[in-house]
Amino acid sequence: MPEAISDQPDALVCHAVKLDDTEPSYILQYEPHASKAITHHMMLYGCGTPGDTKPFWNCGEMNDHSDQSVCKDGMREIVYAWALDAPAKRLPKDVGFRIGGNTSIQYIVLQMHYKDRFKVGQTDNSGVTLHMTKDPQPMQADFYVLGNWGLVPPRMNEFHMESACRWDSEEVIYPFAYRTHAHNLGVVTSAYRIRRGVWTEIGRMSPQQPQMFYNVTNPGIDIRKGDILASRCTMNSTSREHITEIGPTNHDEMCNFYIMYATHRQDNLKVQYCFRDAQKFAWETYLDDIPKTASSLEGVRLLIPGKPEERRKLPKSLTQKAQGIMK
């Protein structure tokens, strides 16, 4: 960010960078430079045309044909997501995220969700370094995102927001990392591949931990035609007396599970989504043999930012929530 300013709480502010359109580049590593003390979350999007040409602009508008949005020419493409002091992420060997050149991503737009209004004279230069190469990679990376819209009722010890979609493509994809995202009510978020009735965990994590891209639970997992991808966000709203809607501010909630995958395809890719209405869709209506651990933190390895081999105790508030759910 070029010394950006947040002029209100929960401000969404964008900054665009033009890419080389003569040949594509391949992102090999994401290195964030941001703090949860200032930033609720940070997103990198790919656009054909950015929402504005100013050094930075307010970009809270969801209509991607607006000069107050991220992009101005249609659906934005997710390139990276960060929150809660998540550390750097390097992609597997021979895998790169292709941008620029003849792809639809001609600009990288950095969107910061600032927590508070800045004081007079305060500015911000948070961001992310993209480590890239011009050398074509054998496999491309992209995202599949599961999630929900709807609301979380008040005073609920355990409320599930669930989603599921069938993978109908002939393309085989290979998930290698995942990221969970929720706000204050999220206790644990999980996702699975269901093949011929067998549930295989893709990932399971507390969104109150650093919202980094963790390695998948089962390395080598693949997704093939006919598989079902399913996600669940478990929320605890016992501290709230009012309905909490899905929305962008820190007082709202979100339920997202990002799957980062590799594919042998070499053509232009697009992020794919599977979103359901939390008030109308439930696993138990459509699926059998639901894992008992889908809402549990049991066995989840909790990490200290920057120290991937060290364990971390659950925060007291989250421990209380988790114990209440597991009872």
Secondary structure, 3 states (H helix, E strand, C coil): CCCECCCCCCCEEEEEEECCCCCEEEEEEEEEECCCCCEEEEEEEEECCECCCCCCEECCCCCCCCCCCCECCCCCEEEEEEECCCCCEECCCCEEEEEECCCCCCEEEEEEEECCCCCCCCCECCEEEEEEECCCCCEEEEEEEEEEECEECCCCCCEEEEEEEECCCCCCEEEEEEEEECCCCEEEEEEEEEECCEEEEEEEECCCCCCCCEECCCCCCCECCCCEEEEEEEECCCCCCCCEEECCCCCCECCEEEEEEEECCCCCCCCEEEEEECCCCCHHHHCCCCCHHHHCCCCCCCEECCEEEEECCCCHHHHHHHHHHHC
